[in-house]
């Protein structure tokens, strides 16, 4: 291992690899950092020699992962100026710290607060701004997709990872004890992963709600019915009174650890939720609209339960419409999140919420830009076994063979067998009438196979 005098490029590259959370191909780093391949290769060699990166595979299959020493080393690089490639740990500014200190005072010394309609009423879309306008612009420029594609394309491209990230992080903020690995396993196996306890239900409900949102928002837009349906998805089987699912709140709610008391007037809740949605739809900058929805849905508390969960998912709606990087709330401490919300609840002060939002959205931009770039790279296993994959699909769907039998008929290198099996199962899971032609399968035959239970 050699010592390393870090440059801005080293820090940016290392942060991207860490943020990705999975092996990253060099081409993805090249696209995200907008640097030449020789420049990227030199930085990779430096980080490998310093023991901060590990190289996996070779040739087109080359990927890089961060070592255990990488996070420690990243924190020991103060000589490198801050870079947009990614923030460090969340540290409150002096202005936010003043708010934070006031919220740490004992409950008995804090002034009770109720819902103030002026927080929404006084907001004029595209004239008012909860985020500093320049920050909203910078985050939009950093997070937006550069290519012209239909609304929701960005989220769909990273959906598999987004489902895990957002479901886990949002559930964790509600006290869920499942790990990120537990969540990944649960989503792969479904109900076969174990008993349906409350934590499991919460995660599965998040997954269903996110999938619903990604499908509904690009076609229906941001509407009150979509937000209501989102709450119904999130709270399915988690509330004792079914009348509280998918409906405006009719009873009192209390905010733990706060002197804030939300309004309990159903008509006001319904009218204000409509006003929030109407104004969010008019905001031209989707990042400002995301922040506006996030804090206002949580502040209003329009539902009997699941309001913070709803607000976190709702914040993604404007980002979906404008093909911006999604907001996953990863790496957020529960205490920091609670503090940001308390500032809004008790003082209608968004100072801490702004800093938390910037922190988590820059992290999201970082992670999903790397992931999206890596997905654009041709999968070397798919490319190498293109014909073999076609034969596997034919054996299973056309000839009715099991996948194990099919693999016995198709030559595959032992080292690639596990990876190709994962790809084959994924393709069989996603095979439908509208995409079966790529494997030379007839629509009627494919539908019969699907109706029979996707036997393999």
N, C-alpha and C positions, 0 to 999 in steps of 0.2 A: 504494500500500500504506500502511495506517495502523498506528500502534502500538496495542497491545492490552493493557489491564490485566486479566489473566485472572481469572475467577471459577471457583468449583468446577464450575459447569455447563459452562463453556468447556472445561476440562480433561477432564471426564468425556466430553463429546461428541466431542472430538478423539481421545481414546484409543479410543473405540468405532469411529470411522471408520477409524483406523489398523489396529485389530485385525481389522476385517472383511476387509481385504485386497482389497476389490472395491467398486464403486460402491454406495452405500447410500441408499435412499429415506428421506425425512424421517419418514414414518410409522413406520418401523422404529425410528428414534431416539426418537420419541415414546413408543412402547410400552416400549422397554428402559429409558429413563430415567424413565418414569412422570411425564412433564411434559406440560403443555398444548402444543398446536401453536403458539400465539403465542410462548410462552417458547422453544420450540425454534427457531422462525423467527428470533427476535431473536439467539440465540446463533449461528445459521448465518450471519446477515448480518455479525455481528462478525468471525467467523472468515474469511469470504470477503473482507471489507475488509482484513483483516490479511495476506491472501495465504497463509493456512494451509489453506484448502479451495478446491476447484475445483468449480464447478457444471456438471453435464452434463444435457442435455435440458431440457425445459420441461413445465409442466403435470403430468399424472399420470406422465409419464416422467422427472421430475426425480430425479437421483441426485447424491450428493456423494462426492468422493474427496479424500484428503489430498495436499497438495503436498509437494515435496521438502523444503521448509522446515519442515514440520510436526513431524517427529521432533526436529529441532534445537531448535525453539521449545519443544516439550514438555519437553525437558530443562532449559530456562531459565525454568521457572516455579516456583521454590522457595517463593514466598510463598503458594501455594495449599496448604491442608492436604491430606494423603493422602485419597483417596476410594476406596471399594470398586469404582469403575468399572474399575480396572485397576492393576496394580503397575508400577513402573519396572523397570530392570535388576536382576537378582538380586544382592543384596549380603548376604554371610553375617553373621549376628548374632555378637556376641562369643562366645556359647556354641558356635556352629557353627564359628567361626573357629579356636577352640582345637583342635577335632577336625581341621579341615582342615590346620592347621599340623603336627599329629602325623603325618598321612598323607603329607606332603611330605618326610618324613625319608627318607634312603636305605634301600633294601630291607634292607641288612645290619644296620640298627639297629632294625628293627621286629620285634616278637615274632611268630613263626609261629603261625598259628591254623588250627584244623580246624572242621568243622561241629559246632555245639552244638544238640542236640535240644531243650534247655530253652527255646530261643528260641520254639519253637512249643508245646512241652508246657506251659509255664507261662502261656501266654496263655489267658484265660478269656473267651469272647465276651460282650460287653455288661457285663463287669466290668473287664477289662483294656482298655487303649487305647494303640496306638502313636502315633496323632496326639493332640495335646492335645484333650480332649473338646470344649471350646468352639469350637476351630478346626474340628473335624469337623462340629459342628452348624452353624456359620456357613457353611461351604462347601456343606453339603447344602441349606441354605435358599437360598443364592445360585444353586445349580446345578439345583435340581429344577424339573420342569415344573409349572406351576400348574393345568393342566387334567387331568382324569381320563381318561387314554387307555390303551390296552393297552401292556404292556411292550414296549420297543424302538421305540415310535413316534417319540420324540425323535431317536434315531440315524437312523432311516429318513428322516426329514424333511431331515436335513442330510447324508445318506449320500454324495452325490456329492462334496461338499467334504471330508468326513471321510476318504474313501478316499484323496484326494490328500494331505491334511495328515498323517494318521497314517502312511501308507505312506512318505512322503518323510522325515518327521522321524525315524521309527524306523530307517529304512535309513541315514540320514545318521549316526546315532549308532553304526552298525556300520561306518562308513568309506565308505559309498556316495558316489560322486562325481557322480551325476546331480543336476541342479538341480530346483527346484520346477517350473519351466516344462517341463523335460524330462519330469517325471513326469506333468504334466497332458496333454502331447502324447501320451505313451505310452498313457495310459489312454483317450484319445479314439480313437487309431488301432490299439491293440492291437499285435500282432506285426508289423504293417505299418510300425511306427515305426522299425524298424531291426533289426540283428542281436541275437540273444539272448545277450548277454554276461552275466557274473555279476551286474553291477549291475542290469541289466534284469530278470533272473530274480528277484532279491531284491525288487524293487518289485512285479512282477506277483504274486509269491507273497504279499506283504503284502496286496495288493488281494483276492486270492482268500480269504485267511484272515479278513480283516475282514468280507467279505460272508458267509462261512460263519458267523462268530460272531454277526453281527446277525440271521441267520435262526435259528440253533440255540439261542442262550441263552434267548430269550423262551419257547420251547416245552420245552426240555430242562433249563433251569436251569444252575447252575454245577456241573459234574461232572468227574471225572477223565477220562472218555472225551472230553469236549469239549476239555479242555486238551491231551490227547494228539493228537487230530485237528488241533487248531490248530498244534501243532508239525509235524505231517506236511505241512500246507498251507504253512507258512512255509519248510520246508527241502526241498521238492520239487525234485529235480534239482540240489541244491546240496551233497549229501553223497556221497562215493565209495561208502560201504557202505550199501546200501539198508536193512539191518537196523537202522540208527540212526534211521530215519525212522518216527515214530509209535510209538516204544517207549521204555521206561525205559532209562537209560544203563547200559551194561555195561563201560565202560572208564574210565580215568583222564582227567580234564580238568584243565587248568591255567588259572589266571587271570593274564593278562598284567599285569605291574606290581604284583603283589600277593603277600603272604606267606600268603594264604588257600588252603587245600587242601580242596575239598569232599569229602564222603564218597564212597567208591567201592563201597559195598555195595548191590547192586540191591534186596534185600529192604527195607533201611532207606529207600532212596529212594522205593520204591513206597508203603510204609506212611506215610511222612512226607508225601508228596504227598497221599495220601488224607486225612490229618489236617488239612493246610492247607485243603483244599477243604471238608471238613466244618465246620471252624470259620468259614471265610469265609461259608458258607451261613447260619450262625446269627447273624452280626453284623447288628444291626438298622439301623445307619447305613451306607448304601451307600458313603459316602465313606471311612469307616474300613475297610470291607471291601475297597474298591479299593486303598487303601494297604497293607493287610495282604497281599493277594495279590501286589501289585507287589514288595514287598521280600522276601517269603518264597519265591516261585517263583525269583527271581534268586539268593537266598542258598542254596537247596537245590541248584540246578543239576541237576534230575532227568533232563535229556536230554543226548545226546551233543553237541548244538550247538543254537543258537537259543534259549537259555534267557532271555536278556535281552529278545529280541524277544517271546517268549511271555509274559514277565512284563508287558511294556507293554500288549499286547493283552488279557491276562487281567484287568488292572486295570479295564478297561472293562466287564467282565461285570456286576458289581453295579450299575453306573451304568445299564446297559441295562435291567436288571430294574425299576429304580425310576424310569425315565424322567428321568434326570438328564443334564445336558450331558456329552458324551463327553470323554475325556482324550486330547489329540492330541500332546503333547510338543513343540509348536512353540516356537521361540525358545530352545531349551536349548543351551548350550555343551557340547561333548563332554567338556571337562575338568571342568565342574561336575557333569555326570552321573556320570562315572567316580568323582569324589570322593565323591559321595553313596553310591554302591554300595560303595566301599571301606570307608566307615565301618561299613556293615552287615557286610560280609565279615570284616573283621579285628577289629572291636571290638564288633560287635552294637550299635552306637550309631546310632540313627536320626535324630539331631539334624539333620544336613545333609540327609538324605533328606526330612525333614518340610518343611524350608524350600524345597527344590527342588520338592516336590510341590505345596505351596501356590502357589508362583510359577506353575507350568505349568497348574495347574487353574484358577486365577483367569483366566489368559489364555484358556484354552479356554472357560470360562463366558462371558467377554466376547465372544469371536468368534462362538460358535454362538448366543448369545441374539440378537445383531444379525442374523445370517444367518437364523435361524428367523423372526424378526419380519418380515424383508424378504420371505421366502417366503410369508408370510400375506397380503401385499398382492397384489391382483389384478394380473396382468401386463397392462400396457396394450396390448401387441401382441396377446396372446391375445384380450383382450376386443374389440379393434377388428376382428380378423379371425376371429372365432368361426365365422361361416358359411363364410368362405373356407377355413378349415382343414378343416371338414367336407367341403367339395367336393374338396379335395386328397386326403383319405383315400379318398374314393369313386373318384376317377380312378385312383389307384394300385392299390388292392386290388380293387375291383369291376370296373373297366374294363381293368385290366392295363396302364395307361399308365406311362411313366417320370415321375419327379417333375418333370423339366425340361419335359416336354410339359404336365403338369398346371398348372405355373405359367404357361404361355403362355395357358391358358384362364381363369385366375382373375385378376381385377384387383387388383393390389397396388402401392402407392406404391413408387417406386424406393428411397426412403430406408429403407423397412421390409423390403425384399426379403431381405436377408441374415439379419436376425433371424427372420423368419417361416420361412425355409428351415431354420434350425437347429431351430426348434420342430417343424416338420414331420418332419424326420429323427428327432428324439428320440421323437416320438409313434409313428412307424413302428417304431422299435427296440423300443418297449415295448408295442406292440399285441399283445394276446392274446385268446383266446376269451372270457375272463371280463370284458374291458373294451371289447370292440368295439361293443357296443350304443350307446355314446355317439356313435358316428359312423354310426349306422343301418346297420351291417354285420352280416350273418348270421354265426353262429358257424362253420358248416361252410365257408363261403366264405373266412372269415378264416384258418381252419386250413389250407386248401389253399394260400393265399398264403404262410403261414409255412413250410409243408412244402416249398414250391418255392424257399425261400431268401430270402424277404422282398425280392423283386425290386422295384426302384424306378428 
